[in-house]
């Protein structure tokens, strides 16, 4: 748990009061998303889990493919309290109806998320559990700001990767046609955010991931995530958005859906 400043604690308390009242307005929901402190009651550094700033969540949703008049099925993996899904619903409901599923391991976050995004389907489960993944069905698109790094998981043997962000992308490839993911810059195959020397990288961890899985990590629409660096809670990560077309994977990807804990 983080030690909040007096001002942060006051805003977190107000967010809790709003959540207790229910029937929140759009402005009140944005206040909760910006000031509910996930690190007030949970040791998130241990799990590498931190909530996405709203601006970055909004930018991520620009990558969701829309066909006017047709419903898009969206899976928000490691959804937290649902800020990415909320941004998608707010920014794009005039263009295309969304059918949103939010999958999250922490039941406390799900209870908050249900009040902020009540029309989504909320499911509690481990996004790396092959049985849980299989139960979700298939989606048009996956979005995620997953935990970063070498996080403990009972399901490592089911994946070719050992970094959590990569394992979530592997899991997404089993249930979605495409996806957009926030990952550490060092896990991306390019350097763009917060750097004037934009470049693709050779002989990097992303290249090894692509070779092992057949999943290509593509560039985004030119989003510089560093503009939101100081809007995270408790951390200031350097990250990138990577996009994937899972219909184009080469075939060597093979998640062991029979792997057990």
Buried (B, 14 or more C-beta within 10 A) or exposed (E): EBEBEEEBEEBBBBBBEBBEEEEBEEEBBBBBBBBBBBBBEBEBEEBBBBBBBBBBBBBBBBBBEBEEEEEBBBBBBBBBBBBBBBBBBBBBEEEBEBBBBBBBBBEEBBEBBBBBBEEBEBBBBBBBBBBBBEEBEEBBBBBBBBBBBEBEBEBBEBBBBEBBBBBBBBBBBBBBBBBBBBBBBBBBBBBBBBEEEEEEBEEBBBBEBBEBBBBBBBBBEEBBBBBBBEBBBBEEBBBBBBBBBBEEBEEEBEBEEEBEE
